[in-house]
Amino acid sequence: MNIDLKYGTGTVHVDIPDSADVSVLEPNHMPPVDSVSDEVSRVLGDLDGDRGIIDRVGKAATVAITIPDETRPLPVKTVLPVLLDWLLGRRPGLNPERITIIVGGGLHPPLDEATLRRLVPVDAAGSCRVIGHDAHASAMTDYGYTSRGTPVRINRAFAEADLKIVVGQIDPHQFVGFTGGSKGVVIGCGSSATIEHNHSLMFSDHAQVGILHNNPVREDLNEAGEMIGVDLALNFIMAPTKQVVQVLAGDPLKMLLAGAETCAALYGVGIEDKFDIVIASCGGYPKDICLYQAQKGLNLASQAVKKGGNILLLAASTQGVGDDVYFDYVSQFTSPREVLEDFKKQGFRMGAHKAYLFGRTLSEFDVAVSSELDARVLQKCHLRSADPSKVVGEWVDSFAGRPRIGIIPNANTTYFYHKEP
């Protein structure tokens, strides 16, 4: 069998020996909306019956809108003009210069002016102010602490606005359960201390993909969002083709719960038995923009593999490793097990946590990676560089019997649960 899988902005070809039993593990199909602009306009228009939000819009002298950075494929250039038209239509006289659009990248590197204008061009933002969030350097507003001890410190430009709007995508997440809701503010526009403490809750057994109830990471985010007072969430569920299948607008928590149902129906895949070998593509750009992002695909793919099995991860990683703290930390050790032992001893630290997450998978499975990264860089990350067809052929040839291979074309978002025969 031959297959082409997404890799960066293109594809990579993989030859699979005929002696293997192959299954393609794809998300379920959902039809896209006919027009993203029309659907955004429709769901925002439905808010006209919500006197609470309409009153807040009508009284707002300042507005803050946070949007994701380029690691998320949200069609910002299409969405923003519709959202701004809706705002200005419900708040006549609002000066667009009093609207601040914040690109919320969390701990991702701060964006320069050229990148900001590429992501949010003038024809999308008009005369609105456009800024990038810097988790280390941006001025912050302190809201106190959540019940789980997370310091809630948020970009001041967002916190001081009369009307607070978060635009985001609802996707499966390896320990948050699902993205969306208030996450785009709490993490996207949060301080490094906020992000670090929230993510330190990931060690709970309930901090898993697809789980919202009793998931401490997700519930901590929800609580922080309530403390901040996010007025409106505009959330999107997108198919692997990057087409929008659902748009939701309203209270952040309600939108999260409704959107998570759709997202689970789209990306949750039932399997009767785990596979001997898995070939996992992160889904191409921007899911595999760097190794740091690609780890999510490796984590979710591991759910479909027998312990001790083989995983081939296809992740172009054209922007390199993606995080200096992660790379500097993981490079100190000679094995994943050393990473796991040290991380547990030293305590949670952002960036280093990615080495821990990689280490959990690498200590249980044989992993090979196909990417644009230098093999020596991958080796420092305890990852083996491999030619896709060659390594799969070697795995199949060395297997006693007929191996079962699972192909995951969208590993960063597809997750698995046991299905009875």
Legacy VTK file of the C-alpha trace (Angstrom):
# vtk DataFile Version 3.0
C-alpha trace
ASCII
DATASET POLYDATA
POINTS 421 float
0.000 0.000 0.000
1.206 3.512 -0.789
-0.109 6.621 0.921
0.584 10.367 0.886
0.151 12.148 4.209
0.154 15.834 5.107
3.569 17.229 5.932
4.133 20.958 6.321
2.425 22.673 3.384
2.775 19.556 1.222
2.736 15.780 1.627
5.161 12.931 2.268
4.935 9.537 0.579
5.035 6.317 2.610
5.362 2.800 1.133
3.817 0.100 3.333
4.599 -3.585 2.691
1.674 -5.709 1.517
2.355 -8.146 4.352
0.835 -5.669 6.840
-2.837 -5.293 7.727
-3.528 -1.551 7.314
-6.355 0.620 8.697
-6.757 4.364 8.158
-8.021 6.065 11.321
-9.727 9.210 10.125
-11.979 11.659 11.952
-15.672 11.369 11.263
-17.160 13.420 8.450
-19.133 16.596 9.088
-20.248 18.947 6.330
-18.719 22.419 6.405
-20.833 25.527 6.716
-21.785 27.040 3.350
-20.203 30.411 4.170
-18.042 31.239 7.184
-18.949 34.932 6.975
-22.663 34.212 6.788
-22.522 31.721 9.658
-20.596 34.115 11.903
-23.120 36.833 11.071
-25.999 34.474 11.843
-24.760 33.299 15.269
-23.878 36.847 16.299
-27.283 37.997 15.121
-28.876 35.365 17.351
-27.362 37.201 20.325
-29.778 40.065 19.742
-32.206 38.167 21.966
-29.678 38.112 24.828
-30.342 41.423 26.577
-27.362 40.939 28.920
-24.708 40.845 26.200
-26.455 43.431 24.033
-26.634 45.853 26.971
-22.914 45.368 27.673
-22.114 45.950 24.018
-24.265 49.068 23.953
-22.499 50.599 26.953
-18.928 49.727 26.000
-16.525 52.601 25.389
-13.590 50.210 24.906
-13.425 46.682 23.497
-10.718 43.995 23.552
-10.756 41.020 21.202
-8.198 38.258 21.575
-7.458 35.935 18.664
-5.075 32.955 18.301
-1.661 33.125 16.663
-0.615 31.250 13.536
-0.310 27.901 15.323
-4.104 27.715 14.931
-5.683 27.639 11.442
-8.586 29.924 12.348
-9.714 32.096 9.375
-9.090 35.340 11.247
-9.071 37.502 8.110
-12.594 36.331 7.294
-13.976 36.382 10.824
-12.751 39.734 12.143
-14.547 42.035 9.664
-17.875 40.324 10.409
-17.341 40.564 14.164
-16.355 44.240 13.910
-19.387 45.031 11.735
-21.622 43.382 14.332
-19.999 45.330 17.166
-20.206 48.692 15.447
-23.772 47.980 14.373
-24.848 47.334 17.982
-22.727 50.154 19.380
-23.189 53.153 17.085
-20.599 55.819 17.717
-17.939 53.447 19.030
-14.593 54.650 17.739
-12.777 51.704 16.070
-9.539 53.078 17.514
-10.956 52.142 20.926
-11.054 48.482 19.879
-7.881 46.514 20.641
-7.168 43.229 18.862
-4.679 41.087 20.793
-2.917 38.139 19.204
-2.782 35.765 22.157
0.111 33.391 21.728
0.615 32.433 25.367
4.275 31.554 25.854
4.999 31.479 22.138
7.659 34.037 21.087
6.317 37.620 20.817
5.390 38.718 17.310
7.093 41.556 15.468
5.106 44.260 13.693
5.457 42.666 10.247
4.064 39.344 11.513
1.206 41.086 13.300
0.188 42.863 10.122
0.422 39.651 8.154
-1.847 37.853 10.595
-4.203 40.803 11.047
-3.988 42.992 7.931
-5.507 46.436 7.730
-8.362 45.237 5.521
-9.430 42.904 8.366
-8.758 45.173 11.357
-9.482 48.597 9.893
-8.303 51.303 12.266
-8.416 49.044 15.333
-5.283 48.799 17.438
-3.450 45.487 16.916
-0.937 44.186 19.463
0.784 40.909 20.285
0.774 39.422 23.764
4.053 38.802 25.550
3.634 36.500 28.559
6.860 37.823 30.101
6.828 41.535 29.255
3.251 42.740 28.653
1.653 44.886 31.358
-0.709 42.678 33.397
-3.778 43.034 35.604
-3.944 40.802 38.681
-7.263 39.126 39.518
-6.041 37.065 42.464
-5.915 33.276 42.595
-8.192 30.446 41.527
-9.287 27.847 44.079
-6.475 25.621 42.739
-3.869 28.315 43.339
-3.364 29.651 39.829
-2.416 33.363 39.812
-4.769 35.025 37.341
-2.682 37.731 35.666
-3.919 38.831 32.276
-2.752 41.262 29.608
-3.836 44.698 30.820
-5.097 45.774 27.405
-7.634 42.960 27.584
-8.419 43.284 31.286
-9.162 47.023 31.207
-11.613 46.896 28.290
-15.301 47.424 28.995
-16.217 44.574 26.664
-14.050 41.427 26.557
-14.299 39.015 23.625
-12.351 35.820 22.967
-12.183 34.301 19.485
-10.902 30.735 19.425
-11.044 27.195 18.173
-12.425 24.169 19.986
-10.025 21.283 19.434
-9.148 18.118 21.352
-6.247 18.802 23.745
-4.003 16.225 25.364
-4.558 17.406 28.953
-7.000 20.358 28.812
-9.651 18.038 27.353
-10.742 20.528 24.720
-9.514 23.999 23.841
-11.949 26.885 23.435
-14.071 28.828 25.892
-11.923 31.094 28.053
-8.619 29.336 27.212
-7.744 31.909 24.536
-7.659 34.568 27.266
-6.324 32.722 30.312
-3.539 31.005 28.366
-3.370 33.113 25.208
-3.172 36.399 27.141
-1.937 35.106 30.495
1.308 35.722 32.322
3.994 33.053 32.391
3.093 32.334 36.037
-0.582 31.878 35.120
0.180 29.475 32.297
2.760 27.524 34.262
0.601 26.919 37.322
-2.456 25.986 35.281
-0.473 23.497 33.212
1.113 22.038 36.358
-2.285 20.465 37.052
-1.774 18.107 34.098
-0.556 15.234 36.318
-4.133 14.382 37.354
-5.602 11.166 35.941
-8.545 13.261 34.719
-6.336 15.668 32.763
-6.821 13.861 29.485
-8.022 14.528 25.981
-11.798 14.552 25.629
-12.462 14.992 29.372
-14.048 18.170 30.733
-15.773 16.984 33.921
-13.392 16.790 36.897
-10.475 17.765 34.660
-8.540 20.146 36.955
-6.726 21.924 34.102
-9.935 22.681 32.246
-11.938 23.585 35.352
-9.141 25.902 36.480
-9.303 27.672 33.105
-13.059 28.015 33.396
-12.784 29.502 36.888
-10.126 31.973 35.770
-12.329 33.026 32.853
-15.165 33.763 35.275
-12.823 35.859 37.427
-11.686 37.871 34.402
-15.257 38.422 33.273
-15.076 37.370 29.628
-18.273 38.693 28.045
-18.394 36.757 24.803
-16.762 33.739 23.181
-16.835 33.248 19.419
-15.751 29.635 18.937
-15.113 27.523 15.853
-14.939 23.799 15.221
-12.891 22.974 12.152
-12.519 19.793 10.116
-9.061 18.420 9.219
-9.476 20.180 5.866
-9.479 23.474 7.862
-13.092 24.016 6.819
-15.402 25.357 9.523
-18.147 22.907 10.520
-19.688 24.863 13.408
-19.648 28.417 14.778
-20.843 29.255 18.287
-21.241 32.601 20.029
-22.222 33.392 23.594
-21.194 32.638 27.170
-17.691 31.060 27.132
-18.543 28.023 29.261
-21.819 27.294 27.489
-20.104 27.562 24.109
-17.330 25.241 25.278
-19.780 22.572 26.435
-21.843 22.749 23.259
-18.808 22.838 20.978
-17.059 19.989 22.794
-19.957 17.689 21.912
-19.499 18.472 18.239
-15.724 18.191 18.507
-15.937 14.793 20.210
-18.297 13.512 17.530
-15.869 14.729 14.865
-12.472 13.710 16.272
-13.206 10.881 18.717
-12.547 7.540 16.975
-13.443 4.172 18.483
-11.054 1.239 18.041
-11.564 -2.370 19.157
-7.864 -3.213 19.562
-4.651 -1.223 19.593
-2.165 -1.448 16.723
1.353 -2.829 16.469
2.554 0.103 14.360
1.128 3.586 13.918
2.034 6.095 11.203
0.955 9.513 12.422
0.876 12.770 10.494
0.259 15.818 12.672
-2.005 17.091 9.897
0.452 19.407 8.160
0.855 23.143 8.651
0.326 24.705 11.175
-0.079 21.610 13.354
3.515 20.552 12.603
5.024 24.040 12.500
7.608 22.992 15.112
8.561 19.988 17.214
7.023 21.590 20.308
3.592 21.601 18.619
4.085 18.171 17.022
4.381 16.518 20.447
0.587 16.723 20.725
0.264 14.429 17.717
2.691 11.925 19.194
0.780 11.888 22.476
-2.622 11.280 20.895
-1.236 8.723 18.431
0.215 6.713 21.308
-3.328 5.977 22.487
-3.772 3.716 19.459
-0.549 1.660 19.875
0.189 -1.413 21.939
2.751 -0.811 24.661
6.188 -1.434 23.173
4.871 -0.823 19.651
6.243 1.440 16.933
5.234 5.021 16.083
6.352 6.989 13.046
5.653 10.712 13.493
5.522 12.900 10.390
6.166 16.506 11.450
7.915 18.941 9.087
8.838 21.363 11.929
9.918 24.109 9.525
10.249 26.541 12.454
12.600 24.203 14.291
12.251 22.865 17.809
9.975 25.743 18.809
11.015 26.365 22.417
14.496 27.035 23.805
13.593 26.089 27.380
12.434 22.658 26.218
15.509 22.084 24.067
18.007 23.285 26.689
16.371 21.094 29.324
16.022 17.877 27.326
19.571 18.206 25.980
20.982 17.733 29.490
19.922 14.089 29.654
20.881 10.891 27.895
17.495 9.154 28.004
13.761 9.817 28.391
13.749 8.004 31.728
16.318 10.449 33.090
14.027 13.286 32.014
11.046 11.736 33.790
12.990 11.213 37.006
14.450 14.726 37.052
11.205 16.472 36.143
9.324 14.754 38.961
12.114 15.655 41.374
12.487 19.312 40.310
8.782 20.089 39.953
6.769 21.553 37.109
8.368 24.081 34.757
6.933 25.314 31.473
8.945 24.325 28.438
10.607 21.548 30.412
7.148 19.984 30.731
7.243 19.254 27.012
10.323 17.075 27.572
8.350 15.238 30.250
5.400 14.719 27.895
7.706 13.451 25.158
9.472 11.269 27.709
6.285 9.518 28.810
5.707 8.345 25.248
9.338 7.609 24.389
9.750 5.405 27.467
6.890 3.133 26.345
7.155 3.038 22.541
9.747 2.872 19.770
9.427 6.269 18.056
10.903 7.485 14.773
10.445 10.972 13.328
10.449 12.288 9.781
11.034 16.058 9.764
13.140 18.892 8.353
15.118 19.043 11.591
18.758 17.994 11.627
19.164 14.423 12.882
21.596 15.666 15.554
18.971 18.060 16.917
16.412 15.276 17.079
18.939 13.063 18.814
19.402 15.671 21.547
15.629 15.449 22.018
15.958 11.636 22.311
14.223 11.217 18.961
15.410 9.149 16.007
15.365 10.635 12.510
14.139 8.174 9.891
13.120 7.812 6.274
9.363 6.999 6.426
9.205 4.100 3.968
12.475 2.590 5.112
11.683 2.498 8.827
8.160 1.145 8.270
9.624 -1.592 6.068
12.126 -2.497 8.788
9.410 -2.672 11.434
7.200 -4.873 9.282
10.081 -7.197 8.311
11.107 -7.691 11.935
7.566 -8.392 13.141
6.669 -12.013 13.911
3.465 -12.539 11.966
1.208 -10.044 10.202
1.421 -6.640 11.907
-1.578 -4.354 12.219
-0.759 -0.800 11.132
-2.900 2.210 11.953
-2.503 5.316 9.792
-3.539 8.565 11.482
-3.730 11.433 8.960
-4.591 14.059 11.615
-2.795 12.983 14.770
-2.827 16.373 16.543
-6.614 16.286 16.812
-7.748 12.666 16.453
-8.118 10.801 19.730
-9.133 7.252 20.505
-11.407 5.320 22.840
-12.074 1.601 23.222
-15.018 0.329 21.207
-16.547 -3.046 21.975
-16.485 -5.487 19.032
LINES 1 422
421 0 1 2 3 4 5 6 7 8 9 10 11 12 13 14 15 16 17 18 19 20 21 22 23 24 25 26 27 28 29 30 31 32 33 34 35 36 37 38 39 40 41 42 43 44 45 46 47 48 49 50 51 52 53 54 55 56 57 58 59 60 61 62 63 64 65 66 67 68 69 70 71 72 73 74 75 76 77 78 79 80 81 82 83 84 85 86 87 88 89 90 91 92 93 94 95 96 97 98 99 100 101 102 103 104 105 106 107 108 109 110 111 112 113 114 115 116 117 118 119 120 121 122 123 124 125 126 127 128 129 130 131 132 133 134 135 136 137 138 139 140 141 142 143 144 145 146 147 148 149 150 151 152 153 154 155 156 157 158 159 160 161 162 163 164 165 166 167 168 169 170 171 172 173 174 175 176 177 178 179 180 181 182 183 184 185 186 187 188 189 190 191 192 193 194 195 196 197 198 199 200 201 202 203 204 205 206 207 208 209 210 211 212 213 214 215 216 217 218 219 220 221 222 223 224 225 226 227 228 229 230 231 232 233 234 235 236 237 238 239 240 241 242 243 244 245 246 247 248 249 250 251 252 253 254 255 256 257 258 259 260 261 262 263 264 265 266 267 268 269 270 271 272 273 274 275 276 277 278 279 280 281 282 283 284 285 286 287 288 289 290 291 292 293 294 295 296 297 298 299 300 301 302 303 304 305 306 307 308 309 310 311 312 313 314 315 316 317 318 319 320 321 322 323 324 325 326 327 328 329 330 331 332 333 334 335 336 337 338 339 340 341 342 343 344 345 346 347 348 349 350 351 352 353 354 355 356 357 358 359 360 361 362 363 364 365 366 367 368 369 370 371 372 373 374 375 376 377 378 379 380 381 382 383 384 385 386 387 388 389 390 391 392 393 394 395 396 397 398 399 400 401 402 403 404 405 406 407 408 409 410 411 412 413 414 415 416 417 418 419 420
